[in-house]
Amino acid sequence: MNWRETYEAWLDSPVLSEEEWKELDSIRDDPREIEDRFYAPLVFGTAGLRGVMGLGTNRMNIHVIRHATQAFAELIEAEGREAMSRGVVVCYDCRINSDVFAREAAAIMAANGVHVRLFESLRPTPELSFAIRHYGAQAGINVTASHNPKEYNGYKVYWSDGAQLPPQHAEQIARRMESSDIFRAPRRMDFQEAVAQGLIEFLGDETDEAFLKKVMEQAVNRDVVAAVADRMQIVYTPFHGCGWKLVPEALRRLGIRHLYTVDEQMVLDGNFPTVKSPNPENPEGFYLAVDLAKKVDSNLIIGTDPDSDRVGVMVRRGEDFVPVTGNQMGVLLLDYLIRARQQQGTLPANAAALTTIVSTSMVRRICQVNGIHFEETFTGFKFMAEKLAEYAQDGSYQYILAFEESYGYMVGDYVRDKDAVTASMLIAEMAAWYFSRGMTLLDAIEELYRKYGYFREETINLFMYGVDGLEKMKELMVALRETPPTSVGGVLVARVRDYLTGDIRVPGLGVVEKTAIAGSNVLYFELEDGSALVVRPSGTEPKIKMYVLARDETAQGCQEKKARFAEYARSLAGS
């Protein structure tokens, strides 16, 4: 069926409530809106589903949730009775409809004979990952759109290792959804009846305590926190989301005595009334936290996104507060963990660090200087989780930190996804160590640049909305493959890594070798000076992401290169 026929089929469905029918009928004379809602279904990938809320195949709504959950339940059922008994853990965030979608997903699973553990109220994404491993569950579901604007919601899916779903399982779910009817396929039962029958059980404080116990085990040097606790102030905001309870608790258990929370943003609200976007990557969202920090004389602000898997930091510089980027925080944490664990005698002899191909190359330099094994993966913690599984199987390495540039960090063996709860605790400990030396985290990153060399990064987002957006994204990637640039910002391209095919090409020579990993739609342009430009389509939003990775021997030279490379990246929007 085309989009118009699909729309009419939805209008004729007896499954729709009267209110839902009226919503669809109201757009009858708006073909552009109908096409946008029905031109294609939301794509189910390894991260699950994400989209704007509303009725339609290309929207997040209860029918899409039911359809996806039925396909997921069938995948678990195919693993056998034991997998169904081990069951699924279901979690949700503060967003509008998240609780409704989570309960509906739980009821669908129960109707299919899959045991469900449902969190009694909203919880951080890393606690879901923990709970899957802690309870030995087969799978997990988290209803969240992470840091996206309020109009969005999502459906993240996890497997038994606590990481997001492996590609082969995501493909099976996608095929099942493609071959089944969205209204007739789901097996349903009443939520309260499922609870009464013991098919759904609730998780609460006992899981919080088990999770926090693991979080606090990651602290390296509590003595340094105690030494400055009377003089150091920290401001925290959860941006109306899931970090509101556990992040402050972890900081207090660490020994932080002067912790101030942004009261207006401690209110759980999926409309995110105090911010345009609840994304800790956006400094403008911290304006209330900045006001509070100035009032209480704090040099450090920590903010977590709505599902508390990402963490952003602002640090005082004079009268202003400056953001610490995701890349900068990654290298700060890595250097601190190496140093602190060496001092405590807990650094493994086979220590390793992981990051992604789009993150700062400064990580490689830090690992080289300190004798730490280093590896890169594709974007997404599921790929780093796969690498950790390899380490565990062959006993080769013990990782001390995994991170990606988009403000996500992971340590320990109890979570296999971004973890803003643990990261916030470690950031506070690290800040206390630098505070004891009379330094802020901004002073610290400058110290690292002087030690390891200058690196600057910037992410350029080229948004391509609507039906035409997907085609424009494809066309740009094809053009860059067929006619790759010979230079970027005045610096010659030395090699081109095509991570889709695994080919590494040298201009004028052709394919000279293969990448260590392949199968992802990413182009990596290595420049002659050690800098790089990386291009890939987003997996969750309608945009091309371009990562500028600049490197130079001086701070000024590095900044100038970053500006030129970013200007070139933006120019591709019109190509």
C-alpha positions as CSV (number, residue, x, y, z in Angstrom):
1,M,0.0,0.0,0.0
2,N,1.1,3.6,-0.6
3,W,0.9,6.2,2.1
4,R,-2.6,7.3,1.2
5,E,-3.9,3.7,1.3
6,T,-2.2,3.1,4.6
7,Y,-3.8,6.2,6.0
8,E,-7.3,5.1,4.9
9,A,-6.7,1.6,6.3
10,W,-5.9,3.2,9.7
11,L,-9.0,5.3,9.5
12,D,-11.1,2.1,8.9
13,S,-9.5,0.1,11.7
14,P,-11.8,-0.8,14.5
15,V,-8.8,-0.9,16.9
16,L,-8.6,3.0,17.0
17,S,-10.4,4.8,19.8
18,E,-12.8,7.6,18.9
19,E,-10.2,10.1,20.0
20,E,-7.5,8.5,17.8
21,W,-9.9,8.4,14.8
22,K,-10.7,12.1,15.3
23,E,-6.9,12.9,15.3
24,L,-6.4,11.2,11.9
25,D,-9.6,12.6,10.4
26,S,-8.5,16.1,11.3
27,I,-5.6,15.8,8.8
28,R,-7.8,14.5,5.9
29,D,-7.3,17.6,3.8
30,D,-3.5,17.9,4.5
31,P,-1.8,15.5,2.2
32,R,1.7,16.6,3.2
33,E,1.0,15.8,6.8
34,I,-0.6,12.4,5.9
35,E,2.4,11.5,3.7
36,D,4.8,12.5,6.5
37,R,3.0,10.2,9.0
38,F,2.5,7.3,6.7
39,Y,5.1,7.3,3.9
40,A,7.1,4.6,5.7
41,P,7.2,2.9,9.1
42,L,9.7,3.9,11.7
43,V,12.8,1.8,11.1
44,F,13.5,-0.8,13.8
45,G,17.3,-0.9,14.3
46,T,19.8,-2.0,17.0
47,A,18.7,1.0,19.1
48,G,15.0,0.1,18.6
49,L,12.6,2.9,17.6
50,R,12.5,6.6,18.0
51,G,10.3,9.3,16.5
52,V,7.8,12.1,17.0
53,M,4.7,11.1,19.0
54,G,1.4,10.9,17.1
55,L,-0.7,8.5,15.1
56,G,0.8,6.9,11.9
57,T,3.3,4.3,10.9
58,N,6.1,6.9,11.0
59,R,5.2,8.1,14.5
60,M,5.6,6.8,18.1
61,N,2.2,5.6,19.4
62,I,0.7,2.7,21.3
63,H,0.0,0.7,18.1
64,V,3.7,0.9,17.0
65,I,4.7,-0.1,20.6
66,R,2.3,-3.1,20.5
67,H,3.6,-4.2,17.1
68,A,7.3,-3.9,18.0
69,T,6.7,-5.7,21.4
70,Q,4.9,-8.6,19.7
71,A,7.8,-9.1,17.4
72,F,10.3,-8.8,20.3
73,A,8.2,-11.4,22.3
74,E,8.3,-13.8,19.4
75,L,12.1,-13.4,19.2
76,I,12.4,-14.3,22.9
77,E,9.9,-17.2,22.5
78,A,12.1,-18.6,19.7
79,E,15.0,-18.8,22.3
80,G,12.9,-21.4,24.2
81,R,11.0,-21.7,27.5
82,E,14.0,-20.9,29.7
83,A,14.4,-17.5,27.9
84,M,10.7,-16.8,28.4
85,S,11.0,-17.6,32.1
86,R,14.1,-15.4,32.5
87,G,11.9,-12.8,30.9
88,V,12.3,-9.1,30.2
89,V,13.0,-6.0,32.3
90,V,10.9,-3.0,31.4
91,C,11.9,0.6,32.3
92,Y,10.7,4.1,31.2
93,D,11.7,7.7,31.5
94,C,9.8,11.0,32.3
95,R,8.4,11.6,28.9
96,I,4.8,12.0,28.0
97,N,3.3,8.6,27.4
98,S,6.4,6.7,28.6
99,D,4.6,5.1,31.5
100,V,1.6,4.2,29.2
101,F,3.9,2.7,26.6
102,A,5.9,0.8,29.2
103,R,2.8,-0.8,30.7
104,E,1.4,-1.7,27.3
105,A,4.7,-3.3,26.4
106,A,4.7,-5.3,29.6
107,A,1.1,-6.5,29.0
108,I,2.0,-7.6,25.5
109,M,5.0,-9.6,26.8
110,A,2.8,-11.2,29.5
111,A,0.2,-12.2,26.9
112,N,3.0,-14.0,25.0
113,G,4.0,-15.9,28.1
114,V,7.2,-13.9,28.7
115,H,7.8,-13.0,32.4
116,V,8.1,-9.3,33.0
117,R,9.9,-7.3,35.7
118,L,8.6,-3.7,35.4
119,F,10.1,-0.8,37.4
120,E,7.5,0.7,39.6
121,S,8.4,4.2,38.4
122,L,10.9,5.9,36.1
123,R,14.5,4.9,36.4
124,P,17.8,5.7,34.6
125,T,18.8,3.8,31.5
126,P,21.9,2.4,33.1
127,E,19.8,0.8,35.9
128,L,17.9,-1.1,33.3
129,S,21.1,-2.4,31.8
130,F,22.2,-3.4,35.4
131,A,18.9,-5.0,36.2
132,I,19.1,-7.3,33.1
133,R,22.4,-8.6,34.2
134,H,21.6,-8.6,37.9
135,Y,18.4,-10.7,37.5
136,G,19.7,-12.8,34.6
137,A,16.9,-11.6,32.3
138,Q,16.8,-12.5,28.7
139,A,16.1,-9.0,27.4
140,G,15.1,-5.5,28.3
141,I,12.9,-2.6,27.0
142,N,13.3,1.1,27.9
143,V,10.7,3.6,26.8
144,T,12.7,6.7,26.3
145,A,13.9,9.2,23.6
146,S,17.0,10.0,25.6
147,H,17.9,13.7,25.1
148,N,15.6,14.4,22.2
149,P,13.0,17.3,22.3
150,K,9.7,16.8,24.1
151,E,7.8,15.8,20.9
152,Y,9.8,12.5,20.7
153,N,9.6,9.2,22.4
154,G,11.4,5.9,21.8
155,Y,11.7,2.2,22.4
156,K,15.2,0.9,23.3
157,V,15.7,-2.8,23.3
158,Y,18.4,-4.8,25.1
159,W,19.6,-8.4,25.2
160,S,20.8,-10.7,28.0
161,D,24.3,-9.1,28.3
162,G,22.7,-5.7,29.2
163,A,23.7,-4.1,25.9
164,Q,21.5,-2.9,23.2
165,L,20.2,-5.5,20.8
166,P,22.7,-7.3,18.5
167,P,22.1,-6.4,14.8
168,Q,21.0,-9.9,13.8
169,H,18.2,-9.8,16.5
170,A,17.2,-6.3,15.4
171,E,16.9,-7.5,11.8
172,Q,14.7,-10.4,12.9
173,I,12.3,-8.1,14.8
174,A,12.2,-5.7,11.8
175,R,11.4,-8.6,9.4
176,R,8.6,-9.9,11.8
177,M,7.1,-6.4,11.8
178,E,7.3,-6.1,8.1
179,S,5.4,-9.3,7.6
180,S,2.7,-8.8,10.1
181,D,-0.3,-6.5,10.5
182,I,0.2,-3.7,13.0
183,F,-3.4,-4.1,14.4
184,R,-4.0,-7.9,14.2
185,A,-0.6,-9.3,15.1
186,P,-0.2,-8.2,18.8
187,R,-1.5,-10.6,21.5
188,R,-3.0,-8.6,24.2
189,M,-4.2,-8.9,27.8
190,D,-5.2,-6.5,30.5
191,F,-2.3,-5.1,32.5
192,Q,-3.9,-5.5,35.9
193,E,-4.9,-9.0,35.1
194,A,-1.3,-9.8,34.1
195,V,-0.1,-8.4,37.5
196,A,-2.8,-10.4,39.4
197,Q,-1.6,-13.6,37.6
198,G,2.0,-12.9,38.6
199,L,3.1,-12.5,35.0
200,I,4.3,-8.9,35.8
201,E,6.3,-8.1,38.9
202,F,7.5,-4.7,40.1
203,L,11.1,-3.6,40.8
204,G,11.8,-0.8,43.3
205,D,14.2,0.3,46.0
206,E,15.9,-3.1,46.3
207,T,17.1,-2.8,42.7
208,D,18.2,0.8,43.4
209,E,20.3,-0.3,46.3
210,A,21.9,-3.2,44.4
211,F,22.8,-0.8,41.5
212,L,24.1,1.9,43.8
213,K,26.3,-0.6,45.6
214,K,28.0,-1.3,42.2
215,V,28.2,2.4,41.4
216,M,30.0,3.2,44.6
217,E,32.5,0.4,44.1
218,Q,33.9,2.4,41.2
219,A,35.1,5.2,43.4
220,V,38.9,5.2,43.4
221,N,40.0,7.7,46.1
222,R,37.3,8.8,48.6
223,D,40.0,10.3,50.8
224,V,40.6,13.2,48.3
225,V,36.9,13.9,48.4
226,A,36.8,14.0,52.2
227,A,39.8,16.3,52.2
228,V,38.0,19.1,50.3
229,A,34.4,18.3,51.2
230,D,34.0,21.4,53.4
231,R,35.3,23.8,50.7
232,M,33.9,22.3,47.5
233,Q,30.4,23.0,46.1
234,I,28.6,21.2,43.3
235,V,25.4,22.1,41.5
236,Y,23.3,19.3,39.8
237,T,20.4,19.3,37.5
238,P,18.5,16.3,36.0
239,F,16.7,18.4,33.4
240,H,13.3,17.1,34.8
241,G,14.4,13.5,34.3
242,C,15.5,10.2,35.7
243,G,18.7,11.3,37.4
244,W,16.8,13.3,40.0
245,K,17.1,10.6,42.7
246,L,20.1,8.4,42.2
247,V,22.7,10.9,41.0
248,P,22.4,13.1,44.1
249,E,22.4,10.0,46.2
250,A,25.6,8.7,44.6
251,L,27.3,12.1,45.1
252,R,26.3,12.2,48.8
253,R,27.5,8.6,49.3
254,L,30.8,9.6,47.7
255,G,31.1,12.3,50.4
256,I,30.0,15.5,48.7
257,R,28.6,17.7,51.5
258,H,27.7,20.8,49.6
259,L,25.4,19.6,46.8
260,Y,22.9,22.0,45.4
261,T,20.1,20.9,43.1
262,V,18.2,23.1,40.6
263,D,14.8,22.9,42.2
264,E,12.8,23.9,39.1
265,Q,14.4,21.1,37.1
266,M,14.1,18.5,39.9
267,V,10.4,18.4,38.9
268,L,9.7,15.3,36.7
269,D,8.0,16.7,33.6
270,G,8.0,15.4,30.1
271,N,7.3,18.8,28.7
272,F,10.7,20.0,29.9
273,P,9.2,23.4,30.7
274,T,12.5,25.2,31.7
275,V,14.5,24.2,28.6
276,K,14.1,24.3,24.9
277,S,15.9,20.9,24.7
278,P,16.8,18.6,27.7
279,N,20.2,17.8,26.1
280,P,23.3,18.3,28.4
281,E,25.3,18.8,25.2
282,N,23.6,22.2,24.8
283,P,25.1,24.8,27.2
284,E,22.0,27.1,27.0
285,G,20.0,24.6,29.0
286,F,22.2,25.2,32.0
287,Y,21.1,28.8,32.6
288,L,19.2,28.0,35.8
289,A,22.1,25.9,37.1
290,V,24.6,28.7,36.3
291,D,22.5,31.2,38.3
292,L,22.4,28.8,41.2
293,A,26.2,28.1,40.9
294,K,27.0,31.8,41.1
295,K,24.7,32.2,44.1
296,V,26.3,29.3,46.1
297,D,29.9,30.0,44.8
298,S,30.3,26.7,42.9
299,N,32.8,26.1,40.2
300,L,31.2,22.9,38.9
301,I,27.8,22.0,37.4
302,I,26.8,18.5,36.5
303,G,23.7,17.8,34.4
304,T,22.2,14.6,33.2
305,D,19.7,14.0,30.3
306,P,16.1,12.7,30.8
307,D,17.0,9.0,30.9
308,S,20.3,9.7,32.8
309,D,22.7,8.0,30.4
310,R,24.5,11.2,29.3
311,V,26.2,13.7,31.5
312,G,27.3,17.2,30.7
313,V,29.5,19.5,32.8
314,M,29.9,23.3,33.0
315,V,32.9,24.9,34.8
316,R,33.5,28.4,36.0
317,R,36.0,30.6,34.2
318,G,36.0,34.0,35.7
319,E,32.4,35.3,35.6
320,D,31.3,32.8,33.0
321,F,30.6,29.0,32.9
322,V,32.2,27.0,30.1
323,P,31.1,23.6,28.9
324,V,33.4,20.6,29.0
325,T,32.8,18.7,25.8
326,G,32.2,15.0,25.7
327,N,35.6,14.3,24.2
328,Q,37.3,16.5,26.8
329,M,35.5,14.7,29.6
330,G,36.5,11.4,28.1
331,V,40.2,12.2,28.1
332,L,40.0,13.8,31.5
333,L,38.4,10.7,33.0
334,L,40.8,8.4,31.2
335,D,43.9,10.2,32.4
336,Y,42.6,10.5,35.9
337,L,41.6,6.8,36.2
338,I,45.1,5.8,35.0
339,R,46.8,8.1,37.4
340,A,44.5,7.4,40.4
341,R,44.5,3.7,40.0
342,Q,48.3,3.6,39.6
343,Q,48.5,5.4,42.9
344,Q,46.1,3.1,44.6
345,G,47.7,0.0,43.0
346,T,44.5,-1.1,41.3
347,L,45.4,-0.4,37.6
348,P,45.3,-3.8,35.8
349,A,48.5,-4.9,34.1
350,N,46.4,-5.5,31.0
351,A,44.4,-2.3,31.2
352,A,42.5,-1.1,28.1
353,A,40.4,1.8,27.0
354,L,37.7,1.9,24.3
355,T,36.1,4.7,22.3
356,T,34.5,5.1,18.9
357,I,35.9,6.0,15.5
358,V,34.2,9.4,15.7
359,S,35.7,10.4,19.1
360,T,38.8,12.3,19.7
361,S,42.1,10.8,18.6
362,M,43.7,12.2,21.8
363,V,42.6,8.9,23.5
364,R,45.1,7.0,21.3
365,R,47.9,9.4,22.4
366,I,47.1,9.0,26.1
367,C,47.0,5.2,25.8
368,Q,50.3,5.2,23.9
369,V,52.1,7.4,26.5
370,N,50.7,5.3,29.5
371,G,51.1,1.9,28.0
372,I,47.3,1.2,27.8
373,H,45.8,-1.0,25.2
374,F,43.4,1.0,22.9
375,E,40.7,0.1,20.5
376,E,38.0,1.8,18.4
377,T,34.5,0.6,17.6
378,F,31.6,1.9,15.6
379,T,29.3,4.5,17.3
380,G,27.2,2.9,20.0
381,F,27.9,1.2,23.3
382,K,26.6,-2.1,22.0
383,F,29.8,-2.4,19.9
384,M,32.0,-1.6,22.9
385,A,30.0,-4.2,24.8
386,E,30.8,-6.8,22.1
387,K,34.5,-5.9,22.5
388,L,34.3,-6.3,26.3
389,A,32.7,-9.7,25.8
390,E,35.7,-10.7,23.6
391,Y,38.1,-9.5,26.4
392,A,36.2,-11.6,29.0
393,Q,36.2,-14.7,26.8
394,D,39.9,-14.7,25.9
395,G,41.2,-13.0,29.1
396,S,43.2,-10.5,27.1
397,Y,42.4,-7.1,28.6
398,Q,40.5,-5.4,31.4
399,Y,39.0,-2.1,30.4
400,I,39.0,0.8,32.7
401,L,36.9,3.2,30.6
402,A,34.7,3.2,27.5
403,F,33.3,6.4,26.1
404,E,32.0,8.2,23.1
405,E,32.0,11.8,22.2
406,S,28.3,12.3,22.7
407,Y,28.6,12.6,26.5
408,G,28.4,8.9,27.3
409,Y,30.8,7.0,29.7
410,M,30.9,3.5,31.0
411,V,33.1,1.7,33.7
412,G,32.7,-1.5,35.6
413,D,31.2,-4.9,34.7
414,Y,27.6,-4.3,35.8
415,V,26.3,-2.0,33.0
416,R,26.7,-2.3,29.3
417,D,25.5,1.1,28.2
418,K,26.1,4.8,28.9
419,D,25.9,5.5,32.6
420,A,25.5,9.0,33.8
421,V,25.0,7.9,37.4
422,T,28.5,6.4,37.7
423,A,30.1,9.0,35.5
424,S,28.7,11.8,37.6
425,M,30.2,10.2,40.7
426,L,33.6,9.8,39.1
427,I,33.5,13.3,37.7
428,A,32.9,14.6,41.2
429,E,35.8,12.6,42.6
430,M,38.1,13.8,39.8
431,A,37.0,17.4,40.3
432,A,37.8,17.0,44.0
433,W,41.3,15.8,43.2
434,Y,42.0,18.8,40.9
435,F,40.3,21.1,43.5
436,S,42.9,19.9,46.0
437,R,45.6,21.1,43.6
438,G,43.9,24.5,43.2
439,M,42.6,23.6,39.7
440,T,39.3,23.4,37.9
441,L,38.5,20.9,35.2
442,L,39.2,23.6,32.6
443,D,42.7,24.0,34.1
444,A,43.0,20.2,34.0
445,I,42.2,19.9,30.3
446,E,44.8,22.6,29.4
447,E,47.3,20.6,31.4
448,L,46.5,17.5,29.4
449,Y,46.9,19.4,26.1
450,R,50.4,20.6,27.2
451,K,51.3,17.0,28.1
452,Y,49.7,15.1,25.1
453,G,49.3,17.6,22.4
454,Y,46.5,19.8,21.2
455,F,43.3,18.3,19.9
456,R,40.0,20.1,19.1
457,E,36.7,18.5,18.0
458,E,33.4,19.7,16.7
459,T,30.2,17.9,15.4
460,I,28.3,19.4,12.5
461,N,24.7,18.3,12.1
462,L,23.2,18.7,8.6
463,F,19.4,18.2,9.1
464,M,17.4,16.8,6.2
465,Y,13.7,16.6,7.2
466,G,10.7,15.0,5.6
467,V,10.2,12.6,2.8
468,D,13.0,14.1,0.7
469,G,15.4,14.1,3.6
470,L,16.3,10.4,3.4
471,E,17.0,10.7,-0.3
472,K,19.2,13.8,0.2
473,M,21.2,11.9,2.9
474,K,21.7,9.0,0.5
475,E,22.8,11.2,-2.3
476,L,25.4,13.0,-0.2
477,M,26.9,9.8,1.0
478,V,27.0,8.4,-2.6
479,A,28.6,11.7,-3.8
480,L,31.3,11.6,-1.1
481,R,32.1,7.9,-2.0
482,E,32.2,8.4,-5.8
483,T,34.0,11.7,-5.7
484,P,35.8,12.1,-2.4
485,P,37.4,15.4,-1.5
486,T,41.1,15.8,-2.2
487,S,41.5,18.3,0.6
488,V,39.6,19.5,3.6
489,G,40.1,23.1,4.8
490,G,43.3,23.4,2.9
491,V,44.9,20.1,4.2
492,L,45.3,17.2,1.8
493,V,43.4,14.0,2.3
494,A,45.9,11.2,2.9
495,R,43.6,8.2,3.1
496,V,39.8,7.5,2.9
497,R,38.4,4.7,5.1
498,D,35.1,3.4,3.9
499,Y,33.7,1.5,6.9
500,L,30.8,0.2,4.8
501,T,33.0,-1.9,2.6
502,G,36.2,-1.9,4.8
503,D,38.3,-0.4,2.0
504,I,41.1,2.0,2.8
505,R,41.9,4.1,-0.3
506,V,44.9,6.3,-0.9
507,P,44.4,9.0,-3.6
508,G,46.1,7.9,-6.8
509,L,46.7,4.3,-5.5
510,G,43.3,2.9,-4.9
511,V,42.6,0.3,-2.1
512,V,45.7,-0.4,-0.1
513,E,44.3,-2.3,2.9
514,K,41.2,-3.0,5.0
515,T,39.8,-1.5,8.2
516,A,39.7,-3.7,11.3
517,I,35.9,-3.3,11.4
518,A,33.4,-2.9,8.6
519,G,29.7,-2.9,7.8
520,S,28.7,0.7,8.9
521,N,27.8,3.6,6.6
522,V,30.7,5.8,7.7
523,L,33.4,7.7,5.7
524,Y,36.6,8.7,7.5
525,F,38.9,11.1,5.7
526,E,42.4,11.0,7.2
527,L,44.3,14.3,6.6
528,E,48.0,14.6,6.1
529,D,48.5,16.5,9.4
530,G,46.9,13.8,11.6
531,S,43.5,15.5,11.6
532,A,40.3,13.9,10.2
533,L,36.8,14.5,9.0
534,V,34.2,11.7,9.7
535,V,30.8,11.6,8.0
536,R,27.9,9.3,8.8
537,P,24.0,9.4,8.7
538,S,22.4,9.5,12.2
539,G,20.7,6.3,13.3
540,T,18.0,8.1,15.3
541,E,17.4,11.5,13.7
542,P,17.0,12.9,10.1
543,K,20.5,14.3,9.7
544,I,24.0,13.7,8.5
545,K,26.6,14.0,11.3
546,M,30.1,15.3,10.5
547,Y,32.8,15.0,13.1
548,V,35.8,17.4,12.9
549,L,38.9,16.0,14.6
550,A,41.6,18.6,14.5
551,R,45.2,18.1,15.7
552,D,48.1,20.5,15.9
553,E,51.2,21.3,18.0
554,T,49.8,24.6,19.2
555,A,46.5,25.7,20.7
556,Q,46.0,28.5,18.2
557,G,46.9,26.3,15.2
558,C,44.5,23.6,16.4
559,Q,41.7,26.1,16.8
560,E,42.2,27.6,13.4
561,K,42.2,24.2,11.8
562,K,39.0,23.2,13.5
563,A,37.3,26.3,12.2
564,R,38.4,25.7,8.6
565,F,37.4,22.0,8.7
566,A,34.0,22.9,10.2
567,E,33.4,25.5,7.5
568,Y,34.1,22.9,4.9
569,A,31.8,20.4,6.5
570,R,28.9,22.9,6.6
571,S,29.5,23.7,2.9
572,L,28.5,20.1,2.1
573,A,24.9,20.9,3.0
574,G,24.6,22.6,-0.4
575,S,26.4,20.0,-2.4
